[in-house]
Amino acid sequence: MDRPIPLPSHIHYELLLQLLERQTLFSLQQRSPQQQQIQELIFTLRKALSQQKQLEESCRSSGIAIEYHWSLNDTAAPSAPHTDEY
């Protein structure tokens, strides 16, 4: 059997999004160039998560196992393949 493909756990995206939306965005002045950059970054992260979910669905449809990783150190102790994160 082929080894499952490693993908970042969804929690990594959620953590970044919550930090950017709840703290970073509100610490900047309204309508500042930096606030616009943060909004673009939030959009990019949401798109990346959406694209990863599309990849996951494609892998499932093709019978390719997925293995979510919490850190780069997971390679020393592989986690069990995961079916649904939520």
A tleap script that builds the chain and sets N, CA, C and O, in Angstrom:
source leaprc.protein.ff14SB
mol = sequence {
  NMET ASP ARG PRO ILE PRO LEU PRO SER HIE
  ILE HIE TYR GLU LEU LEU LEU GLN LEU LEU
  GLU ARG GLN THR LEU PHE SER LEU GLN GLN
  ARG SER PRO GLN GLN GLN GLN ILE GLN GLU
  LEU ILE PHE THR LEU ARG LYS ALA LEU SER
  GLN GLN LYS GLN LEU GLU GLU SER CYS ARG
  SER SER GLY ILE ALA ILE GLU TYR HIE TRP
  SER LEU ASN ASP THR ALA ALA PRO SER ALA
  PRO HIE THR ASP GLU CTYR
}
set mol.1.N position { 0.836 -1.188 0.000 }
set mol.1.CA position { 0.000 0.000 0.000 }
set mol.1.C position { 0.879 1.249 0.000 }
set mol.1.O position { 1.900 1.300 0.685 }
set mol.2.N position { 0.473 2.249 -0.770 }
set mol.2.CA position { 1.208 3.511 -0.815 }
set mol.2.C position { 1.058 4.264 0.492 }
set mol.2.O position { 0.051 4.152 1.192 }
set mol.3.N position { 2.066 5.014 0.792 }
set mol.3.CA position { 2.048 5.836 2.000 }
set mol.3.C position { 1.084 7.013 1.802 }
set mol.3.O position { 1.043 7.585 0.712 }
set mol.4.N position { 0.311 7.388 2.826 }
set mol.4.CA position { -0.602 8.532 2.703 }
set mol.4.C position { 0.171 9.828 2.435 }
set mol.4.O position { 1.309 9.986 2.879 }
set mol.5.N position { -0.455 10.740 1.711 }
set mol.5.CA position { 0.210 12.010 1.452 }
set mol.5.C position { 0.031 12.932 2.664 }
set mol.5.O position { -1.063 13.030 3.219 }
set mol.6.N position { 1.103 13.598 3.065 }
set mol.6.CA position { 1.008 14.500 4.216 }
set mol.6.C position { 0.425 15.854 3.813 }
set mol.6.O position { 0.815 16.440 2.803 }
set mol.7.N position { -0.510 16.332 4.619 }
set mol.7.CA position { -1.096 17.652 4.422 }
set mol.7.C position { -1.172 18.368 5.762 }
set mol.7.O position { -1.268 17.720 6.804 }
set mol.8.N position { -1.131 19.693 5.748 }
set mol.8.CA position { -1.272 20.414 7.015 }
set mol.8.C position { -2.665 20.187 7.602 }
set mol.8.O position { -3.653 20.094 6.874 }
set mol.9.N position { -2.722 20.102 8.904 }
set mol.9.CA position { -4.005 20.005 9.575 }
set mol.9.C position { -4.780 21.305 9.371 }
set mol.9.O position { -4.182 22.379 9.319 }
set mol.10.N position { -6.090 21.216 9.256 }
set mol.10.CA position { -6.914 22.411 9.046 }
set mol.10.C position { -6.764 23.422 10.181 }
set mol.10.O position { -6.967 24.620 9.981 }
set mol.11.N position { -6.414 22.945 11.356 }
set mol.11.CA position { -6.291 23.843 12.503 }
set mol.11.C position { -5.224 24.907 12.276 }
set mol.11.O position { -5.306 25.993 12.849 }
set mol.12.N position { -4.226 24.611 11.451 }
set mol.12.CA position { -3.189 25.606 11.165 }
set mol.12.C position { -3.795 26.819 10.460 }
set mol.12.O position { -3.473 27.962 10.786 }
set mol.13.N position { -4.666 26.562 9.500 }
set mol.13.CA position { -5.334 27.668 8.808 }
set mol.13.C position { -6.234 28.421 9.780 }
set mol.13.O position { -6.230 29.652 9.810 }
set mol.14.N position { -6.994 27.690 10.564 }
set mol.14.CA position { -7.934 28.319 11.498 }
set mol.14.C position { -7.219 29.191 12.510 }
set mol.14.O position { -7.687 30.286 12.823 }
set mol.15.N position { -6.102 28.728 13.021 }
set mol.15.CA position { -5.338 29.509 13.989 }
set mol.15.C position { -4.870 30.824 13.371 }
set mol.15.O position { -5.039 31.888 13.967 }
set mol.16.N position { -4.287 30.751 12.185 }
set mol.16.CA position { -3.822 31.954 11.497 }
set mol.16.C position { -4.974 32.913 11.197 }
set mol.16.O position { -4.853 34.121 11.403 }
set mol.17.N position { -6.081 32.374 10.716 }
set mol.17.CA position { -7.224 33.216 10.391 }
set mol.17.C position { -7.785 33.909 11.628 }
set mol.17.O position { -8.108 35.096 11.587 }
set mol.18.N position { -7.900 33.166 12.729 }
set mol.18.CA position { -8.423 33.769 13.945 }
set mol.18.C position { -7.501 34.866 14.464 }
set mol.18.O position { -7.971 35.919 14.894 }
set mol.19.N position { -6.212 34.629 14.426 }
set mol.19.CA position { -5.253 35.646 14.872 }
set mol.19.C position { -5.358 36.899 14.008 }
set mol.19.O position { -5.435 38.014 14.525 }
set mol.20.N position { -5.359 36.709 12.691 }
set mol.20.CA position { -5.417 37.852 11.781 }
set mol.20.C position { -6.742 38.602 11.878 }
set mol.20.O position { -6.759 39.833 11.852 }
set mol.21.N position { -7.851 37.874 11.990 }
set mol.21.CA position { -9.166 38.510 12.027 }
set mol.21.C position { -9.484 39.143 13.382 }
set mol.21.O position { -10.066 40.226 13.439 }
set mol.22.N position { -9.114 38.489 14.445 }
set mol.22.CA position { -9.510 38.955 15.785 }
set mol.22.C position { -8.527 39.924 16.420 }
set mol.22.O position { -8.915 40.751 17.245 }
set mol.23.N position { -7.269 39.831 16.046 }
set mol.23.CA position { -6.289 40.667 16.724 }
set mol.23.C position { -5.540 41.586 15.765 }
set mol.23.O position { -5.547 42.802 15.953 }
set mol.24.N position { -4.903 41.040 14.755 }
set mol.24.CA position { -4.081 41.854 13.860 }
set mol.24.C position { -4.912 42.911 13.144 }
set mol.24.O position { -4.546 44.086 13.121 }
set mol.25.N position { -6.023 42.494 12.565 }
set mol.25.CA position { -6.858 43.408 11.787 }
set mol.25.C position { -7.344 44.578 12.635 }
set mol.25.O position { -7.365 45.718 12.171 }
set mol.26.N position { -7.733 44.296 13.875 }
set mol.26.CA position { -8.295 45.339 14.725 }
set mol.26.C position { -7.237 46.197 15.407 }
set mol.26.O position { -7.566 47.221 16.007 }
set mol.27.N position { -5.986 45.800 15.326 }
set mol.27.CA position { -4.927 46.623 15.915 }
set mol.27.C position { -4.430 47.685 14.935 }
set mol.27.O position { -3.639 48.555 15.300 }
set mol.28.N position { -4.896 47.608 13.697 }
set mol.28.CA position { -4.498 48.582 12.682 }
set mol.28.C position { -5.595 49.634 12.503 }
set mol.28.O position { -6.767 49.384 12.787 }
set mol.29.N position { -5.198 50.793 12.035 }
set mol.29.CA position { -6.163 51.855 11.775 }
set mol.29.C position { -7.070 51.471 10.620 }
set mol.29.O position { -6.652 50.815 9.666 }
set mol.30.N position { -8.323 51.896 10.729 }
set mol.30.CA position { -9.284 51.656 9.661 }
set mol.30.C position { -8.773 52.261 8.353 }
set mol.30.O position { -8.214 53.358 8.339 }
set mol.31.N position { -8.970 51.542 7.278 }
set mol.31.CA position { -8.643 52.000 5.920 }
set mol.31.C position { -7.156 52.284 5.690 }
set mol.31.O position { -6.797 53.006 4.761 }
set mol.32.N position { -6.320 51.732 6.510 }
set mol.32.CA position { -4.882 51.912 6.299 }
set mol.32.C position { -4.403 50.903 5.241 }
set mol.32.O position { -5.055 49.882 5.020 }
set mol.33.N position { -3.279 51.185 4.596 }
set mol.33.CA position { -2.740 50.217 3.621 }
set mol.33.C position { -2.438 48.861 4.273 }
set mol.33.O position { -2.596 47.817 3.639 }
set mol.34.N position { -2.007 48.878 5.530 }
set mol.34.CA position { -1.692 47.626 6.223 }
set mol.34.C position { -2.966 46.816 6.490 }
set mol.34.O position { -2.954 45.588 6.410 }
set mol.35.N position { -4.054 47.507 6.806 }
set mol.35.CA position { -5.313 46.794 7.017 }
set mol.35.C position { -5.760 46.116 5.722 }
set mol.35.O position { -6.251 44.988 5.748 }
set mol.36.N position { -5.593 46.792 4.606 }
set mol.36.CA position { -5.917 46.201 3.309 }
set mol.36.C position { -5.038 44.978 3.041 }
set mol.36.O position { -5.518 43.971 2.520 }
set mol.37.N position { -3.765 45.063 3.393 }
set mol.37.CA position { -2.860 43.921 3.209 }
set mol.37.C position { -3.302 42.737 4.063 }
set mol.37.O position { -3.260 41.593 3.610 }
set mol.38.N position { -3.724 43.009 5.294 }
set mol.38.CA position { -4.201 41.932 6.173 }
set mol.38.C position { -5.459 41.305 5.588 }
set mol.38.O position { -5.606 40.083 5.609 }
set mol.39.N position { -6.361 42.117 5.070 }
set mol.39.CA position { -7.577 41.579 4.461 }
set mol.39.C position { -7.250 40.704 3.258 }
set mol.39.O position { -7.891 39.674 3.046 }
set mol.40.N position { -6.263 41.106 2.473 }
set mol.40.CA position { -5.833 40.295 1.333 }
set mol.40.C position { -5.202 38.989 1.809 }
set mol.40.O position { -5.409 37.938 1.203 }
set mol.41.N position { -4.439 39.058 2.886 }
set mol.41.CA position { -3.829 37.853 3.451 }
set mol.41.C position { -4.898 36.891 3.967 }
set mol.41.O position { -4.795 35.682 3.761 }
set mol.42.N position { -5.908 37.416 4.626 }
set mol.42.CA position { -7.019 36.589 5.112 }
set mol.42.C position { -7.708 35.904 3.930 }
set mol.42.O position { -8.004 34.711 3.983 }
set mol.43.N position { -7.960 36.664 2.867 }
set mol.43.CA position { -8.575 36.095 1.668 }
set mol.43.C position { -7.709 34.972 1.093 }
set mol.43.O position { -8.221 33.919 0.712 }
set mol.44.N position { -6.406 35.203 1.033 }
set mol.44.CA position { -5.479 34.208 0.491 }
set mol.44.C position { -5.480 32.941 1.332 }
set mol.44.O position { -5.467 31.839 0.784 }
set mol.45.N position { -5.495 33.077 2.650 }
set mol.45.CA position { -5.527 31.902 3.527 }
set mol.45.C position { -6.828 31.123 3.362 }
set mol.45.O position { -6.819 29.893 3.331 }
set mol.46.N position { -7.946 31.838 3.254 }
set mol.46.CA position { -9.234 31.160 3.040 }
set mol.46.C position { -9.221 30.399 1.710 }
set mol.46.O position { -9.734 29.284 1.618 }
set mol.47.N position { -8.634 31.009 0.698 }
set mol.47.CA position { -8.537 30.352 -0.609 }
set mol.47.C position { -7.631 29.130 -0.520 }
set mol.47.O position { -7.938 28.088 -1.101 }
set mol.48.N position { -6.517 29.248 0.202 }
set mol.48.CA position { -5.597 28.111 0.354 }
set mol.48.C position { -6.287 26.949 1.057 }
set mol.48.O position { -6.122 25.797 0.655 }
set mol.49.N position { -7.058 27.240 2.101 }
set mol.49.CA position { -7.788 26.179 2.797 }
set mol.49.C position { -8.810 25.534 1.865 }
set mol.49.O position { -8.961 24.312 1.848 }
set mol.50.N position { -9.501 26.352 1.101 }
set mol.50.CA position { -10.476 25.827 0.141 }
set mol.50.C position { -9.801 24.939 -0.900 }
set mol.50.O position { -10.322 23.881 -1.252 }
set mol.51.N position { -8.655 25.368 -1.384 }
set mol.51.CA position { -7.929 24.567 -2.376 }
set mol.51.C position { -7.428 23.266 -1.763 }
set mol.51.O position { -7.437 22.225 -2.420 }
set mol.52.N position { -6.990 23.317 -0.506 }
set mol.52.CA position { -6.562 22.074 0.136 }
set mol.52.C position { -7.741 21.114 0.269 }
set mol.52.O position { -7.591 19.913 0.048 }
set mol.53.N position { -8.904 21.633 0.627 }
set mol.53.CA position { -10.084 20.770 0.744 }
set mol.53.C position { -10.445 20.152 -0.605 }
set mol.53.O position { -10.869 18.998 -0.663 }
set mol.54.N position { -10.279 20.914 -1.695 }
set mol.54.CA position { -10.518 20.356 -3.030 }
set mol.54.C position { -9.517 19.243 -3.336 }
set mol.54.O position { -9.880 18.215 -3.909 }
set mol.55.N position { -8.270 19.450 -2.955 }
set mol.55.CA position { -7.242 18.427 -3.138 }
set mol.55.C position { -7.596 17.177 -2.332 }
set mol.55.O position { -7.464 16.055 -2.821 }
set mol.56.N position { -8.045 17.380 -1.097 }
set mol.56.CA position { -8.423 16.244 -0.255 }
set mol.56.C position { -9.552 15.444 -0.884 }
set mol.56.O position { -9.520 14.214 -0.888 }
set mol.57.N position { -10.553 16.143 -1.418 }
set mol.57.CA position { -11.669 15.460 -2.066 }
set mol.57.C position { -11.187 14.708 -3.306 }
set mol.57.O position { -11.632 13.590 -3.568 }
set mol.58.N position { -10.296 15.308 -4.055 }
set mol.58.CA position { -9.732 14.649 -5.228 }
set mol.58.C position { -8.975 13.381 -4.819 }
set mol.58.O position { -9.092 12.342 -5.468 }
set mol.59.N position { -8.212 13.481 -3.753 }
set mol.59.CA position { -7.474 12.308 -3.259 }
set mol.59.C position { -8.436 11.211 -2.815 }
set mol.59.O position { -8.242 10.039 -3.138 }
set mol.60.N position { -9.462 11.591 -2.084 }
set mol.60.CA position { -10.450 10.586 -1.634 }
set mol.60.C position { -11.115 9.902 -2.817 }
set mol.60.O position { -11.296 8.684 -2.826 }
set mol.61.N position { -11.480 10.706 -3.821 }
set mol.61.CA position { -12.120 10.141 -5.018 }
set mol.61.C position { -11.198 9.185 -5.758 }
set mol.61.O position { -11.654 8.233 -6.392 }
set mol.62.N position { -9.905 9.443 -5.673 }
set mol.62.CA position { -8.924 8.603 -6.363 }
set mol.62.C position { -8.392 7.483 -5.478 }
set mol.62.O position { -7.550 6.697 -5.913 }
set mol.63.N position { -8.877 7.403 -4.236 }
set mol.63.CA position { -8.428 6.354 -3.325 }
set mol.63.C position { -7.054 6.615 -2.725 }
set mol.63.O position { -6.387 5.684 -2.274 }
set mol.64.N position { -6.627 7.870 -2.715 }
set mol.64.CA position { -5.331 8.230 -2.134 }
set mol.64.C position { -5.545 8.634 -0.680 }
set mol.64.O position { -6.348 9.520 -0.388 }
set mol.65.N position { -4.832 7.987 0.222 }
set mol.65.CA position { -4.966 8.285 1.646 }
set mol.65.C position { -4.302 9.617 1.983 }
set mol.65.O position { -3.315 10.017 1.366 }
set mol.66.N position { -4.868 10.281 2.969 }
set mol.66.CA position { -4.361 11.571 3.447 }
set mol.66.C position { -3.944 11.409 4.897 }
set mol.66.O position { -4.588 10.707 5.676 }
set mol.67.N position { -2.851 12.075 5.237 }
set mol.67.CA position { -2.365 12.063 6.614 }
set mol.67.C position { -2.155 13.511 7.039 }
set mol.67.O position { -1.306 14.205 6.480 }
set mol.68.N position { -2.925 13.972 8.027 }
set mol.68.CA position { -2.786 15.345 8.499 }
set mol.68.C position { -1.606 15.451 9.443 }
set mol.68.O position { -1.402 14.600 10.308 }
set mol.69.N position { -0.840 16.500 9.265 }
set mol.69.CA position { 0.329 16.735 10.104 }
set mol.69.C position { 0.126 17.997 10.924 }
set mol.69.O position { -0.437 18.986 10.453 }
set mol.70.N position { 0.598 17.938 12.157 }
set mol.70.CA position { 0.496 19.061 13.079 }
set mol.70.C position { 1.782 19.865 13.122 }
set mol.70.O position { 1.778 21.035 13.504 }
set mol.71.N position { 2.885 19.238 12.729 }
set mol.71.CA position { 4.177 19.916 12.699 }
set mol.71.C position { 5.099 19.157 11.763 }
set mol.71.O position { 4.760 18.077 11.278 }
set mol.72.N position { 6.250 19.724 11.517 }
set mol.72.CA position { 7.239 19.032 10.692 }
set mol.72.C position { 7.846 17.855 11.430 }
set mol.72.O position { 8.425 16.964 10.808 }
set mol.73.N position { 7.720 17.840 12.742 }
set mol.73.CA position { 8.255 16.745 13.548 }
set mol.73.C position { 7.421 15.476 13.443 }
set mol.73.O position { 7.840 14.422 13.921 }
set mol.74.N position { 6.242 15.562 12.822 }
set mol.74.CA position { 5.375 14.393 12.682 }
set mol.74.C position { 6.025 13.283 11.861 }
set mol.74.O position { 5.617 12.126 11.959 }
set mol.75.N position { 7.017 13.614 11.063 }
set mol.75.CA position { 7.636 12.590 10.223 }
set mol.75.C position { 8.345 11.539 11.071 }
set mol.75.O position { 8.517 10.403 10.630 }
set mol.76.N position { 8.754 11.905 12.276 }
set mol.76.CA position { 9.412 10.939 13.158 }
set mol.76.C position { 8.401 9.951 13.736 }
set mol.76.O position { 8.728 8.790 13.982 }
set mol.77.N position { 7.190 10.414 13.947 }
set mol.77.CA position { 6.135 9.557 14.490 }
set mol.77.C position { 4.877 9.773 13.660 }
set mol.77.O position { 4.050 10.616 14.011 }
set mol.78.N position { 4.713 9.024 12.557 }
set mol.78.CA position { 3.574 9.242 11.674 }
set mol.78.C position { 2.248 9.060 12.407 }
set mol.78.O position { 2.089 8.164 13.237 }
set mol.79.N position { 1.312 9.930 12.076 }
set mol.79.CA position { -0.022 9.797 12.648 }
set mol.79.C position { -0.852 8.880 11.764 }
set mol.79.O position { -0.498 8.605 10.617 }
set mol.80.N position { -1.948 8.418 12.315 }
set mol.80.CA position { -2.827 7.538 11.565 }
set mol.80.C position { -3.536 8.330 10.478 }
set mol.80.O position { -3.833 9.508 10.677 }
set mol.81.N position { -3.814 7.717 9.338 }
set mol.81.CA position { -4.583 8.415 8.305 }
set mol.81.C position { -5.903 8.905 8.886 }
set mol.81.O position { -6.497 8.257 9.748 }
set mol.82.N position { -6.341 10.038 8.409 }
set mol.82.CA position { -7.518 10.694 8.958 }
set mol.82.C position { -8.558 10.831 7.871 }
set mol.82.O position { -8.229 11.155 6.730 }
set mol.83.N position { -9.811 10.589 8.211 }
set mol.83.CA position { -10.847 10.677 7.196 }
set mol.83.C position { -11.520 12.027 7.168 }
set mol.83.O position { -11.607 12.639 6.104 }
set mol.84.N position { -11.995 12.508 8.283 }
set mol.84.CA position { -12.656 13.814 8.348 }
set mol.84.C position { -12.129 14.576 9.526 }
set mol.84.O position { -12.043 14.039 10.630 }
set mol.85.N position { -11.775 15.821 9.310 }
set mol.85.CA position { -11.206 16.614 10.385 }
set mol.85.C position { -12.282 17.194 11.277 }
set mol.85.O position { -12.030 17.433 12.458 }
set mol.86.N position { -13.481 17.429 10.749 }
set mol.86.CA position { -14.529 18.070 11.555 }
set mol.86.C position { -15.568 17.071 11.963 }
set mol.86.O position { -16.529 17.425 12.646 }
savepdb mol mol.pdb
quit
